[in-house]
Amino acid sequence: MKNLKTIAIALFVALGTTVANAQTKKIDASKSTINWVGKKVTGEHSGTVNFKDGALVFKGKKVSGGSFTVDMTSLTATDLSGEWKEKLDGHLKADDFFGTDKFKTATLKFTKIADKGNGVYGVTADLTIKGITNPVSFDLTVKGNTATTNFKVDRTKYGIKYNSKSFFESIGDKAIYDDFELAVKLQF
């Protein structure tokens, strides 16, 4: 019984030390960026979407966690202007795509992190879009007070099937590719 108490106290102290060493660094949402590219048979569109909030967690100088919330209502195309921009922005926010009236935010929460050295981390995270959660993997590079990554997301895993050749075989040149690309820069 005495040994059990000693072990319990040692674990408590060890866990307390681990928690005390973790440091949460909130991102500056106004300086952090998410750029997207969606491709289709006949070309592509690009744009931005803004962070609502987020943070990276460090143990010492190494990334040990992270979670982020994206303001999906800020979704906008940057490659168009005028009427065509308004139409695309409206369609992207409609139920065919991200349904931002109902799903105002998307979230990303780190679940596994592997230190690859030189400030590069292999990250697996849970990405939630339109209330549907799936794992995504990417490399995150941390330098000073910035972190960057690029990765692809398969929109069909989140119920976004509009003009997907995977679901509509005879769609021809109106097909939109399932993957969209994200380029993320965090400033903290």
DRENPA-3360 file (N, C-alpha, C; in nm, 2 decimals, always signed):
BEGIN
1 = MKNLKTIA = +0.08/-0.12/+0.00/+0.00/+0.00/+0.00/+0.09/+0.13/+0.00 ~ +0.20/+0.12/+0.08/+0.29/+0.23/+0.09/+0.35/+0.26/-0.05 ~ +0.39/+0.15/-0.12/+0.45/+0.16/-0.26/+0.35/+0.22/-0.35 ~ +0.22/+0.18/-0.34/+0.12/+0.23/-0.43/+0.10/+0.38/-0.41 ~ +0.11/+0.43/-0.29/+0.10/+0.58/-0.26/+0.22/+0.65/-0.32 ~ +0.33/+0.59/-0.30/+0.46/+0.65/-0.36/+0.45/+0.66/-0.51 ~ +0.40/+0.55/-0.57/+0.39/+0.56/-0.72/+0.28/+0.66/-0.76 ~ +0.17/+0.67/-0.69/+0.07/+0.77/-0.72/+0.12/+0.91/-0.71;
9 = IALFVALG = +0.20/+0.94/-0.60/+0.25/+1.07/-0.58/+0.36/+1.10/-0.69 ~ +0.44/+1.00/-0.73/+0.54/+1.02/-0.83/+0.47/+1.06/-0.97 ~ +0.36/+0.98/-1.00/+0.29/+1.01/-1.12/+0.22/+1.15/-1.12 ~ +0.17/+1.18/-1.00/+0.10/+1.32/-0.99/+0.21/+1.43/-1.01 ~ +0.32/+1.41/-0.95/+0.43/+1.51/-0.97/+0.48/+1.52/-1.11 ~ +0.49/+1.40/-1.18/+0.54/+1.39/-1.32/+0.44/+1.46/-1.41 ~ +0.31/+1.42/-1.39/+0.20/+1.48/-1.47/+0.20/+1.63/-1.45 ~ +0.21/+1.68/-1.32/+0.20/+1.82/-1.29/+0.32/+1.89/-1.36;
17 = TTVANAQT = +0.44/+1.83/-1.36/+0.55/+1.89/-1.42/+0.53/+1.90/-1.57 ~ +0.47/+1.80/-1.63/+0.45/+1.80/-1.78/+0.35/+1.91/-1.81 ~ +0.24/+1.92/-1.74/+0.15/+2.03/-1.77/+0.21/+2.17/-1.75 ~ +0.29/+2.18/-1.64/+0.35/+2.31/-1.62/+0.45/+2.35/-1.73 ~ +0.51/+2.25/-1.80/+0.60/+2.28/-1.90/+0.54/+2.31/-2.04 ~ +0.41/+2.28/-2.05/+0.34/+2.31/-2.17/+0.30/+2.46/-2.18 ~ +0.33/+2.52/-2.30/+0.30/+2.66/-2.32/+0.21/+2.67/-2.44 ~ +0.09/+2.74/-2.42/+0.00/+2.76/-2.53/+0.03/+2.90/-2.59;
25 = KKIDASKS = +0.05/+2.90/-2.73/+0.07/+3.02/-2.80/-0.05/+3.05/-2.89 ~ -0.13/+3.15/-2.86/-0.24/+3.18/-2.94/-0.20/+3.24/-3.07 ~ -0.27/+3.21/-3.18/-0.23/+3.27/-3.31/-0.29/+3.41/-3.32 ~ -0.23/+3.50/-3.40/-0.28/+3.63/-3.43/-0.37/+3.60/-3.55 ~ -0.50/+3.59/-3.53/-0.60/+3.56/-3.64/-0.59/+3.66/-3.75 ~ -0.56/+3.79/-3.72/-0.56/+3.89/-3.82/-0.43/+3.88/-3.91 ~ -0.33/+3.82/-3.86/-0.20/+3.80/-3.94/-0.18/+3.66/-3.99 ~ -0.26/+3.57/-3.95/-0.26/+3.43/-4.00/-0.34/+3.41/-4.12;
33 = TINWVGKK = -0.30/+3.33/-4.21/-0.38/+3.32/-4.34/-0.40/+3.18/-4.38 ~ -0.52/+3.16/-4.45/-0.55/+3.04/-4.52/-0.58/+3.07/-4.66 ~ -0.51/+3.02/-4.76/-0.53/+3.04/-4.90/-0.58/+2.91/-4.96 ~ -0.68/+2.91/-5.04/-0.73/+2.78/-5.10/-0.73/+2.79/-5.25 ~ -0.72/+2.67/-5.31/-0.73/+2.65/-5.45/-0.82/+2.53/-5.48 ~ -0.93/+2.56/-5.56/-1.01/+2.45/-5.60/-1.00/+2.44/-5.75 ~ -0.98/+2.31/-5.80/-0.96/+2.29/-5.94/-1.07/+2.22/-6.01 ~ -1.09/+2.25/-6.14/-1.19/+2.19/-6.22/-1.13/+2.15/-6.35;
41 = VTGEHSGT = -1.20/+2.08/-6.43/-1.15/+2.04/-6.56/-1.11/+2.16/-6.65 ~ -1.18/+2.26/-6.64/-1.16/+2.38/-6.73/-1.08/+2.49/-6.66 ~ -1.02/+2.47/-6.54/-0.94/+2.57/-6.48/-0.94/+2.56/-6.33 ~ -0.94/+2.67/-6.26/-0.93/+2.67/-6.11/-0.98/+2.80/-6.06 ~ -1.01/+2.80/-5.93/-1.04/+2.92/-5.85/-0.96/+2.92/-5.73 ~ -0.93/+3.04/-5.68/-0.85/+3.06/-5.56/-0.92/+3.16/-5.47 ~ -0.88/+3.16/-5.34/-0.93/+3.25/-5.25/-0.88/+3.24/-5.11 ~ -0.95/+3.29/-5.01/-0.91/+3.29/-4.87/-1.03/+3.26/-4.78;
49 = VNFKDGAL = -0.99/+3.22/-4.66/-1.09/+3.20/-4.56/-1.01/+3.23/-4.43 ~ -1.08/+3.30/-4.33/-1.01/+3.35/-4.22/-1.02/+3.26/-4.09 ~ -0.92/+3.27/-4.01/-0.92/+3.21/-3.88/-1.01/+3.29/-3.79 ~ -1.08/+3.22/-3.70/-1.15/+3.28/-3.59/-1.06/+3.29/-3.47 ~ -1.00/+3.17/-3.44/-0.90/+3.17/-3.33/-0.82/+3.04/-3.35 ~ -0.72/+3.02/-3.26/-0.64/+2.90/-3.26/-0.52/+2.92/-3.18 ~ -0.45/+2.80/-3.15/-0.33/+2.80/-3.07/-0.25/+2.68/-3.10 ~ -0.12/+2.70/-3.09/-0.03/+2.59/-3.09/+0.02/+2.56/-2.94;
57 = VFKGKKVS = +0.04/+2.44/-2.91/+0.09/+2.40/-2.77/+0.23/+2.35/-2.79 ~ +0.32/+2.41/-2.70/+0.46/+2.37/-2.70/+0.50/+2.30/-2.57 ~ +0.58/+2.20/-2.58/+0.65/+2.15/-2.46/+0.80/+2.19/-2.48 ~ +0.85/+2.28/-2.41/+0.98/+2.33/-2.44/+0.97/+2.41/-2.57 ~ +1.05/+2.37/-2.67/+1.05/+2.43/-2.80/+0.99/+2.35/-2.90 ~ +0.92/+2.23/-2.86/+0.87/+2.14/-2.96/+0.71/+2.15/-2.95 ~ +0.65/+2.14/-3.07/+0.51/+2.14/-3.08/+0.45/+2.01/-3.02 ~ +0.35/+2.03/-2.94/+0.29/+1.91/-2.88/+0.14/+1.91/-2.89;
65 = GGSFTVDM = +0.08/+2.01/-2.95/-0.06/+2.01/-2.98/-0.10/+2.14/-3.06 ~ -0.23/+2.14/-3.09/-0.28/+2.26/-3.16/-0.43/+2.24/-3.19 ~ -0.50/+2.35/-3.19/-0.64/+2.35/-3.23/-0.68/+2.49/-3.29 ~ -0.77/+2.48/-3.39/-0.80/+2.60/-3.46/-0.94/+2.60/-3.50 ~ -1.00/+2.72/-3.51/-1.14/+2.74/-3.56/-1.13/+2.84/-3.68 ~ -1.20/+2.80/-3.78/-1.20/+2.88/-3.91/-1.34/+2.94/-3.92 ~ -1.35/+3.07/-3.96/-1.47/+3.14/-3.98/-1.51/+3.11/-4.13 ~ -1.60/+3.01/-4.15/-1.64/+2.97/-4.28/-1.72/+3.08/-4.35;
73 = TSLTATDL = -1.78/+3.17/-4.28/-1.86/+3.28/-4.34/-1.77/+3.38/-4.41 ~ -1.64/+3.38/-4.38/-1.54/+3.47/-4.45/-1.49/+3.41/-4.58 ~ -1.53/+3.29/-4.62/-1.49/+3.23/-4.74/-1.51/+3.32/-4.86 ~ -1.41/+3.35/-4.94/-1.42/+3.43/-5.06/-1.32/+3.40/-5.16 ~ -1.36/+3.42/-5.29/-1.27/+3.40/-5.40/-1.19/+3.53/-5.42 ~ -1.06/+3.51/-5.46/-0.98/+3.63/-5.48/-0.94/+3.64/-5.63 ~ -0.97/+3.54/-5.71/-0.94/+3.54/-5.85/-1.04/+3.60/-5.94 ~ -1.15/+3.64/-5.89/-1.26/+3.70/-5.96/-1.30/+3.84/-5.90;
81 = SGEWKEKL = -1.38/+3.91/-5.98/-1.43/+4.04/-5.92/-1.57/+4.06/-5.98 ~ -1.64/+4.16/-5.92/-1.77/+4.19/-5.96/-1.87/+4.08/-5.95 ~ -1.96/+4.07/-6.05/-2.07/+3.98/-6.04/-2.03/+3.84/-6.03 ~ -1.92/+3.80/-6.11/-1.87/+3.66/-6.10/-1.82/+3.62/-5.97 ~ -1.75/+3.71/-5.90/-1.70/+3.69/-5.76/-1.82/+3.67/-5.67 ~ -1.92/+3.76/-5.68/-2.04/+3.75/-5.59/-2.11/+3.61/-5.61 ~ -2.12/+3.57/-5.74/-2.19/+3.44/-5.77/-2.11/+3.32/-5.71 ~ -1.98/+3.32/-5.73/-1.90/+3.21/-5.68/-1.90/+3.21/-5.52;
89 = DGHLKADD = -1.88/+3.33/-5.46/-1.88/+3.34/-5.32/-2.01/+3.28/-5.26 ~ -2.12/+3.33/-5.32/-2.25/+3.28/-5.28/-2.27/+3.13/-5.29 ~ -2.22/+3.07/-5.41/-2.24/+2.93/-5.43/-2.15/+2.85/-5.33 ~ -2.03/+2.90/-5.30/-1.94/+2.83/-5.21/-2.00/+2.83/-5.07 ~ -2.07/+2.93/-5.03/-2.14/+2.94/-4.90/-2.27/+2.87/-4.89 ~ -2.32/+2.83/-5.01/-2.45/+2.76/-5.02/-2.44/+2.61/-4.98 ~ -2.55/+2.54/-4.97/-2.55/+2.40/-4.93/-2.48/+2.31/-5.02 ~ -2.47/+2.35/-5.15/-2.39/+2.26/-5.25/-2.25/+2.24/-5.20;
97 = FFGTDKFK = -2.19/+2.35/-5.13/-2.05/+2.34/-5.09/-2.05/+2.34/-4.94 ~ -2.02/+2.46/-4.87/-1.99/+2.46/-4.73/-2.11/+2.49/-4.64 ~ -2.23/+2.53/-4.69/-2.34/+2.56/-4.61/-2.32/+2.64/-4.49 ~ -2.26/+2.76/-4.51/-2.21/+2.85/-4.40/-2.33/+2.91/-4.32 ~ -2.45/+2.91/-4.37/-2.56/+2.95/-4.28/-2.58/+2.86/-4.16 ~ -2.56/+2.73/-4.19/-2.58/+2.63/-4.08/-2.44/+2.60/-4.01 ~ -2.34/+2.59/-4.09/-2.21/+2.55/-4.04/-2.11/+2.67/-4.05 ~ -2.12/+2.76/-3.95/-2.04/+2.89/-3.96/-1.89/+2.87/-3.94;
105 = TATLKFTK = -1.85/+2.76/-3.87/-1.71/+2.73/-3.85/-1.67/+2.59/-3.89 ~ -1.54/+2.58/-3.91/-1.47/+2.45/-3.93/-1.36/+2.44/-3.82 ~ -1.33/+2.32/-3.78/-1.22/+2.31/-3.68/-1.12/+2.21/-3.72 ~ -1.00/+2.23/-3.66/-0.89/+2.14/-3.68/-0.82/+2.12/-3.55 ~ -0.81/+1.99/-3.50/-0.75/+1.96/-3.37/-0.64/+1.85/-3.39 ~ -0.52/+1.88/-3.35/-0.41/+1.79/-3.37/-0.43/+1.67/-3.28 ~ -0.41/+1.55/-3.33/-0.42/+1.42/-3.26/-0.29/+1.35/-3.24 ~ -0.20/+1.36/-3.34/-0.07/+1.30/-3.33/+0.03/+1.39/-3.39;
113 = IADKGNGV = +0.15/+1.40/-3.33/+0.26/+1.48/-3.38/+0.39/+1.40/-3.37 ~ +0.46/+1.40/-3.48/+0.59/+1.34/-3.49/+0.70/+1.44/-3.52 ~ +0.80/+1.46/-3.44/+0.91/+1.55/-3.46/+1.00/+1.49/-3.57 ~ +1.00/+1.56/-3.69/+1.09/+1.52/-3.80/+1.22/+1.59/-3.80 ~ +1.24/+1.68/-3.70/+1.37/+1.75/-3.69/+1.37/+1.88/-3.77 ~ +1.46/+1.97/-3.73/+1.47/+2.10/-3.80/+1.34/+2.18/-3.80 ~ +1.26/+2.17/-3.70/+1.14/+2.25/-3.69/+1.02/+2.20/-3.78 ~ +1.04/+2.07/-3.83/+0.93/+2.01/-3.91/+0.86/+1.90/-3.83;
121 = YGVTADLT = +0.73/+1.90/-3.83/+0.65/+1.81/-3.76/+0.55/+1.74/-3.85 ~ +0.54/+1.61/-3.84/+0.44/+1.53/-3.91/+0.31/+1.54/-3.82 ~ +0.21/+1.59/-3.87/+0.08/+1.61/-3.79/-0.03/+1.53/-3.85 ~ -0.10/+1.46/-3.76/-0.23/+1.41/-3.79/-0.33/+1.48/-3.71 ~ -0.44/+1.53/-3.77/-0.54/+1.61/-3.70/-0.68/+1.57/-3.75 ~ -0.78/+1.60/-3.66/-0.92/+1.58/-3.69/-0.97/+1.71/-3.75 ~ -1.01/+1.71/-3.88/-1.07/+1.82/-3.95/-1.22/+1.81/-3.95 ~ -1.29/+1.91/-3.90/-1.44/+1.90/-3.90/-1.49/+2.01/-4.00;
129 = IKGITNPV = -1.56/+1.97/-4.10/-1.63/+2.06/-4.20/-1.77/+2.01/-4.21 ~ -1.87/+2.10/-4.20/-2.01/+2.07/-4.21/-2.05/+1.97/-4.11 ~ -1.99/+1.97/-3.99/-2.03/+1.88/-3.89/-1.97/+1.74/-3.90 ~ -1.89/+1.71/-4.01/-1.83/+1.58/-4.04/-1.68/+1.59/-4.01 ~ -1.63/+1.49/-3.93/-1.49/+1.49/-3.89/-1.42/+1.37/-3.96 ~ -1.30/+1.40/-4.01/-1.21/+1.31/-4.07/-1.07/+1.34/-4.04 ~ -0.98/+1.24/-4.04/-0.84/+1.27/-4.02/-0.78/+1.33/-4.14 ~ -0.68/+1.42/-4.12/-0.60/+1.47/-4.23/-0.45/+1.47/-4.18;
137 = SFDLTVKG = -0.36/+1.46/-4.27/-0.22/+1.45/-4.23/-0.14/+1.55/-4.31 ~ -0.04/+1.62/-4.25/+0.04/+1.72/-4.32/+0.17/+1.74/-4.24 ~ +0.27/+1.80/-4.30/+0.39/+1.85/-4.24/+0.37/+2.00/-4.20 ~ +0.41/+2.03/-4.08/+0.40/+2.16/-4.02/+0.54/+2.21/-4.00 ~ +0.58/+2.32/-4.06/+0.72/+2.38/-4.04/+0.71/+2.50/-3.95 ~ +0.78/+2.50/-3.84/+0.78/+2.61/-3.74/+0.91/+2.68/-3.74 ~ +0.91/+2.81/-3.76/+1.03/+2.89/-3.75/+1.00/+3.02/-3.68 ~ +1.06/+3.04/-3.56/+1.03/+3.16/-3.48/+0.89/+3.16/-3.44;
145 = NTATTNFK = +0.82/+3.27/-3.47/+0.68/+3.29/-3.44/+0.58/+3.26/-3.55 ~ +0.63/+3.18/-3.65/+0.54/+3.14/-3.76/+0.54/+2.99/-3.78 ~ +0.44/+2.94/-3.84/+0.43/+2.80/-3.87/+0.35/+2.79/-4.01 ~ +0.40/+2.71/-4.10/+0.34/+2.70/-4.23/+0.31/+2.55/-4.27 ~ +0.21/+2.53/-4.35/+0.18/+2.40/-4.40/+0.10/+2.41/-4.53 ~ +0.11/+2.31/-4.61/+0.03/+2.30/-4.73/-0.03/+2.15/-4.73 ~ -0.15/+2.14/-4.76/-0.21/+2.01/-4.77/-0.34/+2.01/-4.85 ~ -0.38/+1.89/-4.89/-0.51/+1.87/-4.97/-0.62/+1.81/-4.88;
153 = VDRTKYGI = -0.74/+1.85/-4.91/-0.86/+1.80/-4.85/-0.95/+1.74/-4.95 ~ -1.00/+1.62/-4.93/-1.10/+1.56/-5.02/-1.24/+1.61/-4.97 ~ -1.30/+1.70/-5.04/-1.42/+1.76/-5.01/-1.54/+1.66/-5.00 ~ -1.53/+1.55/-5.07/-1.64/+1.45/-5.07/-1.65/+1.38/-4.94 ~ -1.54/+1.37/-4.86/-1.55/+1.31/-4.73/-1.63/+1.40/-4.63 ~ -1.66/+1.52/-4.67/-1.74/+1.61/-4.58/-1.88/+1.64/-4.64 ~ -1.92/+1.55/-4.73/-2.05/+1.56/-4.79/-2.06/+1.66/-4.90 ~ -1.95/+1.71/-4.95/-1.95/+1.81/-5.06/-1.93/+1.74/-5.19;
161 = KYNSKSFF = -2.04/+1.70/-5.26/-2.03/+1.62/-5.38/-2.06/+1.70/-5.50 ~ -2.09/+1.82/-5.50/-2.14/+1.90/-5.61/-2.04/+1.89/-5.73 ~ -2.09/+1.84/-5.84/-2.01/+1.83/-5.97/-1.88/+1.74/-5.95 ~ -1.89/+1.65/-5.86/-1.77/+1.55/-5.84/-1.79/+1.44/-5.94 ~ -1.68/+1.42/-6.01/-1.68/+1.31/-6.11/-1.69/+1.17/-6.04 ~ -1.65/+1.17/-5.91/-1.66/+1.05/-5.83/-1.81/+1.00/-5.81 ~ -1.90/+1.10/-5.82/-2.04/+1.07/-5.80/-2.13/+1.09/-5.92 ~ -2.08/+1.18/-6.02/-2.16/+1.21/-6.14/-2.07/+1.18/-6.26;
169 = ESIGDKAI = -2.06/+1.06/-6.31/-1.97/+1.02/-6.41/-1.98/+1.09/-6.54 ~ -2.11/+1.13/-6.58/-2.13/+1.19/-6.71/-2.12/+1.34/-6.71 ~ -2.06/+1.40/-6.61/-2.06/+1.54/-6.59/-1.97/+1.62/-6.69 ~ -1.87/+1.54/-6.75/-1.79/+1.60/-6.85/-1.70/+1.71/-6.80 ~ -1.70/+1.83/-6.88/-1.61/+1.94/-6.85/-1.66/+2.03/-6.74 ~ -1.78/+1.99/-6.68/-1.83/+2.06/-6.56/-1.77/+2.01/-6.43 ~ -1.69/+1.90/-6.44/-1.64/+1.83/-6.32/-1.55/+1.92/-6.24 ~ -1.57/+1.92/-6.11/-1.48/+1.98/-6.01/-1.40/+1.87/-5.94;
177 = YDDFELAV = -1.27/+1.89/-5.93/-1.19/+1.78/-5.86/-1.23/+1.77/-5.72 ~ -1.21/+1.65/-5.66/-1.25/+1.63/-5.52/-1.16/+1.70/-5.42 ~ -1.03/+1.70/-5.45/-0.94/+1.77/-5.36/-0.93/+1.92/-5.38 ~ -0.93/+1.99/-5.27/-0.89/+2.13/-5.28/-0.76/+2.15/-5.19 ~ -0.69/+2.25/-5.23/-0.56/+2.27/-5.17/-0.56/+2.39/-5.07 ~ -0.49/+2.37/-4.96/-0.48/+2.47/-4.86/-0.34/+2.51/-4.83 ~ -0.31/+2.64/-4.83/-0.17/+2.69/-4.79/-0.20/+2.78/-4.66 ~ -0.14/+2.73/-4.55/-0.17/+2.80/-4.42/-0.04/+2.86/-4.37;
185 = KLQF = -0.06/+2.98/-4.32/+0.05/+3.04/-4.24/+0.00/+3.09/-4.11 ~ +0.06/+3.05/-4.00/+0.02/+3.09/-3.87/+0.12/+3.19/-3.82 ~ +0.07/+3.29/-3.76/+0.15/+3.39/-3.69/+0.11/+3.39/-3.54 ~ +0.21/+3.37/-3.45/+0.17/+3.37/-3.31/+0.28/+3.44/-3.23;
% end
